Amino acid sequence: MHDKPKLLIVEDDMMVRMVLHETLEAEGYAVSSFETPSQALAAIKEHNYCMVLSDLRLPEMSGMDLLDEIRKAQPNAVRILITGYSNMATLAEGINRGLLFRFISKPWTREELLTTIQSAKDHYDLEQSHRYLQEETRALNESLASVNAELRLVNHELHSKIDELEQQKNDLNALSNRLNDQVEHTLELCYQLQEKNNPILAIRTKARVELARGICKNAPFDDEEKRCLINASWLCDLGMIGLPSALIDRYNRKPEKLSSDEITQVQNHPIVSQQLATLIDKSSTLSNAIRSHHERHDGTGFPDGLAGDRVPVMARLLAVIVHFAESEADNKTILKEIEAKAGSDFHPDAVRSFFRYANLEEPPSRMREVVFDELEPGMRLANGIYGPTGLMLVAKDRVLDENTIRHIRNYNQRNPLHQRIFVYR
């Protein structure tokens, strides 16, 4: 419950003072009424008033002088003068000096009195709200100034940190570039070592690297995957440097003439290559790709006999690259051989990626090659899809829908399909 608004009356006429007191108290005001200015000045030292209602003619001092004193003590109180005299010059001076809000002329009517008092009350409330808003605004401005100062400090520290991180990034980039240069230099030294030890190994290394670079240029690999495939192409046969050239030549031309010990020496070269490669590049992805690049999709490869999806992804693609680089047949024959060995020697996805990104055999310009995961409703097949037994699963020119795609993928999971897939653009 709100406190009653306090109103101070100063009137030396007892009857008038009583009428004012009772009338305004009945209207809900907390009224204090006094006969003399000294009593009123003593009261304002104890209480804060919303309004002061004073007669013009008083003992001790005039009502105008009293209101001036009250303004000094309580500037927010709304001041009203009661006068029985029509001295407009005096009243105008009081209003202009800010001493008065209104004046009431004697005799007044009850409605006139209450209307003036209500107007004064409304004015007081409005001024209080204005002062409250001003104080709130000042407090908010101070808070914002403090926050802005903190933000400037944080911003300065943030910019300093960004500059520091940028410098660290530049330093790391410079270090990375130096390391890459060192790796490139080391790879070149390894190649020169192969070239002196066995020129055939060096020629195959160059062929592998060129293939890997071409694939990386077209494939959606990230930087790490590209670096892995290219460096693995450089290093995967590094372990063969220690083998006699005659043994390597016999392994390439007549592997069936090798003894079991000789076969073991050759089939251990991926492990030796892996160990040597870790001295140049510590990447586990690279290490695994080198170790497993002679593994086969059907599990008949070496050195660990891995099969299917257990063969690392980069090793699957590297196996196809190695086979292409080491074959002495013409490109068309090699590519047919690779396609025929999809699902036995090579992972079908690796074969698809090799054909798609190596640019050795471009499909017709009006077609494009896709893998199973890229099939979408609305595509039209440019070739039929057949199962391992030759059974047609989906005919050529079939427009694919979601059910057909689901059927193809489910069948591929149960009975892996090894053929390439083309759709019209």
N, C-alpha and C positions, 0 to 999 in steps of 0.2 A: 504494500500500500504506500502510495506516494505521500510525502510530507505536504502539509498545507503551505501554500505560498505565503511568505511573511510580508506584512504591509505595515509601514510606520506612518502614524498620523501625528502632526504637530498643529494644534489649534488651541488658542487661549480661551475661546468661548466654550464654556463647559457644555452647553446644550448642543451646540453644533458638533463638538467633539464626540458627544455621546451618540448623536444620530449617525454620524459617520462610522463610528466604531461598531454599533449594533447592525447597521445596514450591511457593511462589508463583511462582518463576521458571519452574518446569516448567509452570505454568498460563498462561504467556504474558505475565507482567508484567515490566517493567524494574525490578528491585529494587535499592534501595540500603539497606544495613544498617549501623548504627553502634552502638557500645557506650555512648557517653555523650551526654547532651543537648547539650553544646557542639559535638560533631561534627555532630549533627543540625541544630542551628541554623545552623551554617556552611554545610551542604549546601542548606538551603532558600533561602539567599541566591543560589545559583547555578542552582537548578533549581525548576521548578514540579511539584508532585506531585498526583496524583489522590487518593491515600489515604495516611494516616499511621497506622502500627500501633506503639503504644508500651506498654512495660511500666509498671505503676504505680510500682514501687519501682526507682528509678534513683539512681546517684551524682549529686551536684551539685544535683539538684532532683527533685521528684516527677514522675511521669508526667503527673499532672493539670496541674501548673504548666507543664510542657513543652508540652502540647497547647494551653494557653492562649496561650503565646508564639507557637506555630505558627499559631493562629487569627488572631492579630494580623498575622502576616506573610503568610499565605496563607489567607484566610478561606474560599476555595472548596474547600480540601482536606477530604476526609471523614476524620474522626478516630475511631480505634478504640482502646480501652484493654484491655490484657492484665493480668489480676490473678489472684493466687492466694489472695486474701483475699475473704471474703464481707462486706465493709463496704458494705451496701446504701445507707446514708445518704450515703456519699461518692459512690457511683456515681449515685444519684438526683440529688444536687446538680450533678454534672458534666453529666448529661443536661439538667437544667432550665436550666442556665446556657448551654447550647448548645455545651459543650466536646466532647461525645461524640455520635457517631452510634449506636454499639453498644459493648458490652464483651464480652470473651471470658474465661471463667473457666478457670484451670488446674486440672486437666489438660483439654485439649480433644480432640475427635476430629478427624480430617482432614476429614470431611464437614462438621462444625460450622464449622471454620475456613473452608473454601472457600465454604460457603453464606453466611457473614457477609461475606467479602470480595466475593463476587459481588453481594450486596445493596448493599454500599457502592458498588461500581462502577456498578450500575444507578442508585443515588441520585445519584451524581456526574454521570452522563450526562444524567439527567433535569433536574438543576439547570442544567447547561451549556446544554441545549436551551432551558430556560426563560429563562436569561439572554440567549441569542442572540435569542430571540423578543422579549424585552423591548427589546433594543438595536435590533432591526429595527423594532419598533413605535415606539420613540423617534425613530429616523431618519425613518421614514415620517411621523410626526406633525410633525416639524420640516419635512420636505419639503412636507407638506400645508399647514402654517402659512405657508410661503413662497409656495406656489402660491395659497393663499387671499388672501394679502396682494397678490400680483400681480393676482389676479382682481378684488379690490376696487378696485385702482388702474385696471385696464382697464375695469371696470364703471363706475367714476366717469367715466373719460374717454369711454366709450361713451355714457353718459347725457348728458354735456356735449355730445358730438357730435350725439346725437339732438335735444337741445334746440336746438342751433345749426341743424340741418337743418330742424327743425320751424319755427323762426323764419324760415329762408330760404323754406320752403314757404309760410308765411303771407304773407311779403313778396311772393313770386311770385304767389300767388293774388290778393293785393290789386292788384298791378301788372296781372295778367291781367284782373281785373274792371274796372280803370280803362281798360285798352286796349279791352276789349269795349264799355264804355260809350262810349268815343271812336268805335269802329267803328259802333256803333248810331247815335250822333249824326251821324256822317258819312253813313251810309246814309239817314238821315232827311233830311239836307240835300240829298243827291242826288235823293231822291224829290221834295222841294219844288221843286228846280230843274227836274225833269221836268214837274211839275205846272204850273209857270209857263210853260215853253217849249211843252209840248204835252200837254194834259190826257189825251188818249187814251193816250199812253205811260205816264202816271202810273197810270191806271186798270188798264192791263194789268200794270204792275209789281205793284200791290197784289194782283191776281188770282193772279199767279205765286207771290208770296210766301205767300199763304194756302194755295195748293195744296201748295207745298213743305213748309210747316210741318205740314200734315195728313199728308203722306206720311211725314215724319220722325218724327211721333208714333207711327206704326204700324209702320214698317219697322225691321228689325234693323240699323240703321246705327250705327256708332260716332260719337263726338262730332265728330270731324274731318269725317266724311262728312256729318253733319247740317249742320254749320256751312258746309261747302262748298256744299251744295245750296241752302240758304236765302240765303246771301250772293250766290251766282251768280244766283239769281232776282231779287235786288235790282239787280244791276249789269250783267246781260248786255246790256241795251239802252242803257247809259250813253253809248255812242258815237254814238247817234242824236240826242243833244241838239244837236249842231252842225249837223244837217241842217235845211233849211227845212221848216216844217210842211207846206207845200203838197206838197213832194216826198214826205214820209212818208205823207200822205193818199192821194196818187195811187198810191204803192207798195202801200198796203193795199187800195185799191178797184180800180184798173185797172193792175196792174203791166206789162201788155203794152204800155201807152202810153208807158213810160219809154224814154229813149234809152240807148244803151250806156254813156255816161258816167254817167248817173244811176243806172243799175243797179249800176255799179261802186262809186259812192259808198255806196249802201245796203248792198251786199254786203261792204264793207270795215268796216262798223260793229262786227262782232265783234272785229276787230283793235284798233280804237280803244278799245272797251270793255275789252279785255284790258289795254291799256296804262294806262288810267285806273284800273282795278281794282288794279293792282299798287301804286299809290300809297296804297291803303287796306289791302290784305291781300296779303302776299308769298307766300301759299300757291301752289305750282305746280299743285296739284290744282284749286284754284279758277280759276287763270289758264287752264289747259287746258280746263276745262269751259266757261268763257265764250267762248273763241275758237272752240270746236267745236260750239256749241249749235245751229248751223244746218247742220251736216253731216248727210248722209243715209245710211242703211244701204246704199243701192245706189250710193253714190259721186257722186250728182248734186248734193250740197249745196255750201256755200261756208263759209269762204274757201279751204280747202285741198283740197277734193275727196276727203276721207277716206271710207273705206267699211268696213263690217263691224266687226270687233273693233278696227280701228285708231282708231275713234272712242272717246275716253275714256268710261269707264263713266258718270260723272256727267253728261257732255254728252249721252249717249243719253237718259237720263231727263229732263234739262232740256229737250231738244227736244220731247218729248211734252207736258211742262208748258206750254211756250211755245205750241205749237199749240192746246192746249185753251184757254189764256187769251186768245189772239188771235182765236179763232173767234167769229162772231156768231150761230151756230146754237144751237138748244137742246141741252141736255146729251145727250139720247138720240141725236140726230143726230151730234153731235161724237164720241161714244164709238164709234158704229158706224163712223164715218170713220177714227178712229184704229185700230180693230181691223182694218179693211180694208187699212190702209197698213202693217201689221206685216210686215216683211220687205222692204219697198220704201223708204218714207221712214224708218221707225222700226225700231230693233233689236227683235226679238221679245221678248227678255228685259225690255227697258225697258217695252214695252207691258204685259207681264204684271205687272211691278212696279207700274206706274201703276194698273192696274185693281184690283190686290190691295190696295194700301195707300192709295189716294186716297179710298176710301169714297164714290165717286160712284155706283157701281152694285154693290150688295151681291149676291153669289150667294145662292141659297136657303139657309136656315139649316141644312138637313140636309146641305149640301154645302160643300166648301171648295176653293179654288183652289190649285194647286201648280204648280211649274215642274218641268222634266224631272229636274233633279238631286235633287228631293225625292221622286220616285217610290220606293216601297218594296213588297216582296212583301207580299201580303195586302190591298193597297188595291183597291177596286172602282171602276171608272170610271163616272162619272156622265154622260159623253158619249163618243161614239166619236172615234177619232183617225184623221184622213184625211191623205193625202199631198197635195202641191201639185196633182196632176192630178185629185184627187177620189177616188182609190183608198182604200178603207177599209183601214187598217192594223190597228187593234184595235177591236173592237166595244164598244158601250156595255154596261155591267154586267159586263164581263170582270174577273175577279179576277186581279190581276197576280201573276206569279211572276218569278223572276230572269231566266229566258230571255226572257220577253216584254219586260221592262224593258231588257235588253241590246239586243234587237232594235229597240226604239223609239229608244234613244239612238244606236245606230249609224246608223239611218236618218236621224235628225235631223242628224248630222254630215255625211252625204253630201248630203242634200236638206233644208235647214232647214225645220222646221215652224213655221207662223206662228199657229196657232190657240191659244186658251186651253184649259187642261186643268182639269177638276173631278173630284174623287173624293168618294165618300160618306164622311162623318165616321165 
